[in-house]
Amino acid sequence: MPEKTAWDERTTLLRPPPNDESKAPIENVLEVTELGVLGPDIFTNTRRQWLPPGARGIYGGAVIAQCLASAQKTVPDDYLVHSCHCYFLLAGSDTIPILFHVERVRDGRSFATRTVQAKQKGRCIFTTTVSFVREGSAGKGQVHHAAPLPDGIKPPPVDWDGEPDWARYGPLQSHRMEVTRLHDKTARPDERKARQWIRARGKMSPGAGHQAHLEALAYMSDSYFIGTVSRVHKLWRFPFQPEDVDGLPEETRKHVMELTEFEGMGSSLDEWKGRPQVGMIVSLDHSIYFHEPRRVKADEWMFVEMQSPWSGDGRGFVLQKVYASDGTLLASCVQEGVLRLAKNGEEKGGKL
């Protein structure tokens, strides 16, 4: 009997092409294919979606970015995305193709609006409204201000390659995360901030255009986002107790220790024990405001700062600012998600 292939699982509607080695990995990950045979403005994922370990569904950042990619294909190049407002409705499957249905809601002289529904088996799993502005339509005499990059923040070297082994295989490269005032007992959770440097792995292709860089930023914007709530509360997010780490298989124990250290949560039992445990954490909605879309270079270091002004009633709320390494405020993001503590030590799973 021949060996089963990914195509046999029908993870994409069309047979996935080989990765284009002239492009950055994230360009291949986020590629969408137009399906004119099914009707106007319908697209599908070109390659299989990523299911994070232990997650309830596929990585939300990919669906956000592919919806944006689909919408951007229906507007002229001089219309730049300035905002998108998204809702996660159902957990997406990595074994079922996604159809992205774009509706051309409005085309004005300065603004254009699109809605995109991502569907699997006829059910809408995700929906977004994307607004575009025509470049230069604001004219002269504008007011301008922007929050500055925090003092003392410097990017990693351009040639930095210090990731742990487990982090080297995705389309993003992340520097170690810092959680400010994490061990300050006088700090409220809303006063703590999760910070990291992040960029697309490799170099974006010369022909990618500004659209590919914006799609990559959208993909990155969901990385570690709602998990900020668990970090500022110092919650334990693994399906076992801190006291059990020493008894895990060597490779698993090493991975857990590297991961907690990487995420700024410490690497010793004394720092972990006694913490409440995450039972479920999933995104509900996600908004991105692109302030300087032409200045986004996804393959260059970007500084991300996340904080949570509020959590309660089983939900958490997080804000995010994204800066270029030169201090330009590129984007601001907002997300709300479900966050529930484990009961009786039972882990229900979720996206972290």
CORSULJO-V933449 format. One record per residue. RES is the residue in one letter. PHI is phi as a letter, one per 40 degrees, with the letter a starting at -180 (* if undefined). OMEGA is omega as a letter, one per 30 degrees, with the letter a starting at -180 (none if undefined). Layout:
RES,PHI,OMEGA / RES,PHI,OMEGA
//
This chain:
M,*,a / P,c,a / E,c,a / K,c,l / T,b,l / A,d,a / W,c,a / D,c,a / E,c,l / R,f,l / T,c,l / T,b,a / L,c,l / L,b,a / R,c,a / P,c,l / P,c,l / P,c,l / N,c,l / D,c,a / E,c,l / S,c,a / K,b,l / A,c,a / P,d,a / I,c,l / E,c,l / N,c,a / V,c,a / L,c,a / E,c,l / V,b,a / T,b,l / E,c,a / L,b,a / G,d,a / V,c,l / L,c,a / G,h,a / P,c,l / D,f,l / I,b,a / F,b,l / T,a,l / N,c,a / T,c,a / R,b,a / R,c,l / Q,c,a / W,c,l / L,b,a / P,c,a / P,d,l / G,g,a / A,c,l / R,c,a / G,a,a / I,c,a / Y,c,a / G,c,a / G,d,l / A,c,a / V,c,l / I,d,a / A,c,a / Q,c,l / C,c,l / L,c,l / A,d,l / S,c,a / A,c,a / Q,c,l / K,c,a / T,b,l / V,b,l / P,c,a / D,c,a / D,c,l / Y,b,a / L,b,l / V,c,l / H,b,l / S,a,l / C,a,a / H,b,a / C,b,l / Y,b,l / F,c,a / L,b,l / L,b,l / A,c,a / G,c,l / S,c,l / D,c,a / T,b,a / I,b,l / P,d,l / I,b,l / L,b,l / F,b,a / H,c,a / V,c,l / E,b,l / R,c,a / V,c,a / R,a,l / D,b,l / G,b,a / R,c,a / S,b,a / F,b,l / A,b,a / T,b,l / R,b,l / T,b,l / V,b,l / Q,b,l / A,c,a / K,b,l / Q,b,a / K,f,l / G,g,a / R,b,l / C,c,l / I,c,a / F,a,l / T,a,l / T,a,l / T,b,a / V,b,l / S,b,a / F,b,l / V,b,l / R,c,a / E,c,l / G,g,a / S,c,a / A,c,l / G,g,a / K,c,l / G,g,a / Q,c,l / V,c,a / H,a,l / H,a,l / A,a,l / A,c,a / P,c,l / L,c,a / P,d,a / D,c,l / G,g,a / I,c,l / K,b,a / P,c,l / P,c,l / P,d,l / V,d,a / D,c,a / W,d,a / D,a,a / G,b,a / E,c,l / P,c,a / D,d,a / W,c,a / A,c,a / R,c,a / Y,b,a / G,c,a / P,c,a / L,b,l / Q,b,a / S,b,l / H,c,a / R,d,l / M,c,l / E,b,l / V,b,a / T,c,l / R,f,a / L,c,a / H,b,l / D,c,a / K,c,l / T,c,a / A,c,l / R,c,l / P,d,a / D,c,l / E,c,l / R,c,a / K,b,l / A,c,a / R,b,l / Q,a,l / W,b,a / I,a,l / R,a,l / A,c,l / R,c,a / G,g,l / K,b,l / M,c,a / S,c,a / P,d,a / G,c,a / A,c,a / G,g,a / H,c,a / Q,d,a / A,c,l / H,c,l / L,c,l / E,c,l / A,c,l / L,c,l / A,c,l / Y,c,a / M,c,a / S,c,a / D,c,a / S,c,l / Y,g,a / F,c,a / I,c,l / G,c,l / T,d,a / V,c,l / S,c,a / R,c,a / V,c,l / H,c,l / K,f,l / L,c,l / W,c,a / R,b,a / F,c,a / P,c,l / F,a,a / Q,c,l / P,d,a / E,c,a / D,c,a / V,c,a / D,c,a / G,c,l / L,c,l / P,d,a / E,d,a / E,c,l / T,c,l / R,c,l / K,c,a / H,c,a / V,c,a / M,c,l / E,c,a / L,c,l / T,c,l / E,c,l / F,d,a / E,c,l / G,g,a / M,b,l / G,g,a / S,a,l / S,b,a / L,d,a / D,c,l / E,c,a / W,c,a / K,c,l / G,g,a / R,c,l / P,c,a / Q,b,l / V,c,l / G,b,l / M,a,l / I,a,a / V,a,l / S,c,l / L,b,l / D,a,a / H,a,l / S,b,l / I,b,l / Y,b,a / F,c,a / H,c,a / E,b,a / P,c,a / R,c,a / R,c,l / V,c,l / K,b,a / A,c,l / D,c,l / E,b,a / W,d,l / M,b,l / F,c,a / V,b,l / E,b,a / M,b,l / Q,a,a / S,b,l / P,c,a / W,a,l / S,a,a / G,i,l / D,f,l / G,g,a / R,b,l / G,b,a / F,b,a / V,b,l / L,b,a / Q,a,l / K,b,a / V,b,a / Y,b,l / A,c,a / S,c,l / D,c,l / G,g,l / T,c,l / L,c,a / L,c,a / A,a,l / S,b,a / C,b,l / V,b,l / Q,a,l / E,b,a / G,a,l / V,c,l / L,b,a / R,b,l / L,c,l / A,c,l / K,b,l / N,f,l / G,g,a / E,c,l / E,c,a / K,c,l / G,g,l / G,i,l / K,c,a / L,b,none
//
